[in-house]
Amino acid sequence: MAIEPQLQVVRRVRVYEEIVSQITSLILSGDFTIGDKLPSERELGERFGVGRNSVREATRALESAHLVETRQGEGTFIIATPDSLVPVLSARISEEASGVHHLFEARRVLEPQIAALAAERAAAAELRELDRILVRQRKEVEAGGSGIEEDTQFHMALAGAAKNEFLEKLLGTLLASLRELRERSVRRMSDRIRSHETHLKILDAVKKGQEKDAVANMISHLLEIEGGEVNPE
């Protein structure tokens, strides 16, 4: 398939999440369109450099998000468009028991790829603005504030540097939906400091054009945030 050269070998522990992230990114970019058939499990496993179990786990996650459909005896097909992802997220929000989990999951799907695109596309002026935002976040935290405004500005500026308007709008919706929970995740000073430090790591990878490091640092950052909210002390 034409998109196969864009798929990258997965090297991290939670491999299914990056498989989901890469395939979702191809849907968002329009490389995958409705009706396209995914390569077989064997082919995807070879291309990603993972076992079939990881591919199956990723496929189940994509099916749960209504992005693909598996048809017995035929294969797995794309059933989503970029525009259709927003209603899917809105539906998840309305599910009280699982909506928040799905929102966090959506961030883990989208933001690592945003970081990778920013590492590839960010202009010098955008990098300087990201630096300024993190300086403001540090000062706000040192003054006893949460730094949540600067946190939002950082993630949105990264999305702007990725130069994909749809991703930027989608991320804005996600961050607004999670605003209260994000504030709770940085209620302790140690959480605020750690958030700033992980932002610095993400930006360092973006500045160096290290896409894989940008992805890894973003995933680590988001898992920390989710863990802090799910298991608050």
C-alpha positions as CSV (number, residue, x, y, z in Angstrom):
1,M,0.0,0.0,0.0
2,A,1.1,3.6,-0.6
3,I,0.9,4.4,3.1
4,E,3.2,1.6,4.2
5,P,6.4,3.6,4.0
6,Q,4.9,6.1,6.5
7,L,4.5,3.4,9.2
8,Q,7.3,3.2,11.7
9,V,8.7,0.3,13.7
10,V,7.3,0.5,17.3
11,R,9.9,0.2,20.1
12,R,8.1,1.2,23.3
13,V,6.5,-1.0,25.9
14,R,2.9,-0.2,25.3
15,V,3.2,-0.8,21.6
16,Y,-0.5,-1.1,20.8
17,E,-1.0,2.6,21.7
18,E,1.6,3.8,19.1
19,I,0.0,1.5,16.5
20,V,-3.3,3.2,17.2
21,S,-1.6,6.6,17.1
22,Q,0.0,6.0,13.8
23,I,-3.1,4.7,12.1
24,T,-5.3,7.5,13.6
25,S,-2.8,10.0,12.3
26,L,-3.1,8.5,8.8
27,I,-6.9,8.9,9.0
28,L,-6.5,12.5,10.2
29,S,-4.1,13.3,7.4
30,G,-6.4,11.7,4.8
31,D,-3.9,9.0,3.8
32,F,-6.5,6.5,5.0
33,T,-10.1,7.1,3.8
34,I,-13.4,5.3,4.3
35,G,-13.4,1.9,2.7
36,D,-9.6,1.5,2.7
37,K,-8.6,-2.0,3.8
38,L,-5.8,-2.3,6.4
39,P,-3.0,-4.7,5.7
40,S,-3.3,-8.2,7.3
41,E,-2.3,-8.8,10.9
42,R,0.9,-10.5,9.6
43,E,1.8,-7.6,7.3
44,L,1.1,-5.0,10.0
45,G,3.1,-6.9,12.6
46,E,6.1,-7.1,10.2
47,R,5.8,-3.4,9.3
48,F,5.5,-2.2,12.9
49,G,8.0,-4.8,14.2
50,V,5.6,-6.2,16.8
51,G,3.7,-9.5,17.4
52,R,0.2,-10.2,16.2
53,N,-1.2,-9.8,19.8
54,S,-0.2,-6.1,19.8
55,V,-1.8,-5.7,16.4
56,R,-5.0,-7.3,17.6
57,E,-5.1,-5.1,20.7
58,A,-4.6,-2.0,18.5
59,T,-7.4,-3.2,16.2
60,R,-9.8,-3.7,19.1
61,A,-9.0,-0.2,20.4
62,L,-9.6,1.3,16.9
63,E,-12.9,-0.7,16.7
64,S,-14.0,0.6,20.1
65,A,-13.4,4.2,18.8
66,H,-15.4,3.4,15.7
67,L,-12.5,4.1,13.4
68,V,-12.3,0.7,11.8
69,E,-14.6,-2.3,11.2
70,T,-13.5,-5.9,11.0
71,R,-15.6,-8.0,8.6
72,Q,-15.4,-11.7,8.9
73,G,-13.5,-13.3,6.1
74,E,-12.8,-9.9,4.4
75,G,-10.5,-8.0,6.7
76,T,-10.4,-4.7,8.6
77,F,-11.7,-1.5,6.9
78,I,-11.5,2.2,7.7
79,I,-15.0,3.6,8.5
80,A,-14.0,7.1,9.8
81,T,-13.2,10.5,8.3
82,P,-11.2,13.2,10.0
83,D,-14.5,15.2,10.6
84,S,-16.2,12.2,12.1
85,L,-13.7,11.9,15.0
86,V,-15.2,14.9,16.8
87,P,-18.7,13.4,17.1
88,V,-17.1,10.2,18.3
89,L,-15.4,12.1,21.1
90,S,-18.5,14.0,22.0
91,A,-20.4,10.7,22.3
92,R,-17.7,9.4,24.7
93,I,-18.0,12.5,26.9
94,S,-21.6,11.7,27.5
95,E,-20.8,8.2,28.9
96,E,-20.3,9.0,32.5
97,A,-18.5,5.8,33.5
98,S,-16.1,5.8,30.6
99,G,-16.1,9.2,29.0
100,V,-13.2,10.6,30.9
101,H,-11.1,7.5,30.2
102,H,-11.8,7.9,26.5
103,L,-10.9,11.5,26.6
104,F,-7.5,10.7,28.2
105,E,-7.1,7.9,25.7
106,A,-7.8,10.3,22.8
107,R,-5.1,12.6,24.1
108,R,-2.7,9.6,24.1
109,V,-3.6,8.9,20.5
110,L,-3.4,12.5,19.2
111,E,-0.7,14.4,21.2
112,P,2.3,12.1,20.6
113,Q,1.7,12.5,16.8
114,I,1.3,16.2,17.3
115,A,4.7,16.3,19.0
116,A,6.2,14.3,16.2
117,L,4.8,16.6,13.6
118,A,6.0,19.6,15.6
119,A,9.5,18.1,15.7
120,E,9.4,17.9,11.9
121,R,7.7,21.2,11.1
122,A,8.2,23.8,13.8
123,A,9.7,27.1,12.7
124,A,12.2,29.0,14.7
125,A,9.6,31.6,15.8
126,E,7.3,28.9,17.1
127,L,10.1,27.3,19.1
128,R,10.9,30.7,20.6
129,E,7.2,31.1,21.6
130,L,7.2,27.6,23.2
131,D,10.3,28.7,25.2
132,R,8.5,31.8,26.4
133,I,5.5,29.9,27.4
134,L,7.5,27.5,29.6
135,V,9.3,30.4,31.2
136,R,5.9,31.8,32.1
137,Q,4.8,28.4,33.4
138,R,7.9,28.2,35.6
139,K,7.3,31.7,37.1
140,E,3.6,31.0,37.7
141,V,4.4,27.7,39.5
142,E,7.1,29.4,41.6
143,A,4.6,32.0,42.6
144,G,2.3,29.3,43.8
145,G,-0.1,29.1,40.9
146,S,-1.2,26.0,39.0
147,G,0.4,26.9,35.7
148,I,-2.6,25.4,34.0
149,E,-3.1,28.3,31.6
150,E,0.5,28.1,30.5
151,D,0.1,24.3,30.3
152,T,-2.8,24.7,27.8
153,Q,-0.8,27.3,25.9
154,F,2.1,25.0,25.5
155,H,0.1,22.1,24.2
156,M,-1.9,24.3,21.8
157,A,1.3,26.0,20.6
158,L,2.8,22.5,19.8
159,A,-0.4,21.8,17.8
160,G,0.1,25.0,16.0
161,A,3.7,24.1,15.2
162,A,2.4,20.8,13.8
163,K,0.7,22.8,11.2
164,N,-2.5,20.8,11.0
165,E,-5.6,22.9,11.7
166,F,-7.8,19.9,12.3
167,L,-5.5,18.5,15.0
168,E,-5.3,21.9,16.6
169,K,-9.1,22.3,16.8
170,L,-9.6,18.7,18.0
171,L,-7.0,19.2,20.8
172,G,-8.6,22.4,21.8
173,T,-11.9,20.5,22.3
174,L,-10.2,17.8,24.3
175,L,-8.3,20.2,26.6
176,A,-11.4,22.2,27.3
177,S,-13.4,19.1,28.1
178,L,-10.7,17.9,30.6
179,R,-10.0,21.3,32.1
180,E,-11.3,20.5,35.6
181,L,-9.5,17.2,35.7
182,R,-6.3,18.7,34.4
183,E,-6.4,21.3,37.2
184,R,-6.8,18.5,39.8
185,S,-3.9,16.6,38.3
186,V,-1.5,19.5,39.3
187,R,-3.0,20.3,42.7
188,R,0.4,19.5,44.4
189,M,3.5,21.6,43.9
190,S,5.4,18.4,43.0
191,D,2.9,17.7,40.2
192,R,3.3,21.2,38.9
193,I,7.1,21.1,38.9
194,R,7.1,17.6,37.2
195,S,4.7,18.9,34.5
196,H,7.0,21.8,33.7
197,E,10.0,19.5,33.6
198,T,8.3,17.0,31.2
199,H,7.3,20.0,29.0
200,L,11.0,20.9,28.8
201,K,11.9,17.4,27.7
202,I,9.2,17.4,25.0
203,L,10.4,20.8,23.8
204,D,14.0,19.7,23.8
205,A,13.2,16.8,21.5
206,V,11.1,19.0,19.2
207,K,13.9,21.5,19.0
208,K,16.4,18.8,18.0
209,G,13.9,17.4,15.4
210,Q,13.9,14.0,17.3
211,E,10.5,12.8,16.4
212,K,10.7,9.5,18.3
213,D,11.9,11.1,21.5
214,A,9.2,13.8,21.2
215,V,6.6,11.0,21.0
216,A,8.1,9.0,23.9
217,N,8.3,12.1,26.1
218,M,4.7,13.1,25.3
219,I,3.4,9.6,26.0
220,S,5.2,9.6,29.4
221,H,3.9,13.1,30.2
222,L,0.3,12.1,29.4
223,L,0.4,8.8,31.4
224,E,1.7,10.8,34.4
225,I,-1.2,13.2,34.2
226,E,-3.7,10.4,33.8
227,G,-2.2,8.4,36.6
228,G,-2.2,11.5,38.9
229,E,-5.9,12.0,38.3
230,V,-7.0,8.3,38.4
231,N,-5.0,7.7,41.7
232,P,-5.0,11.1,43.5
233,E,-3.4,11.1,47.0
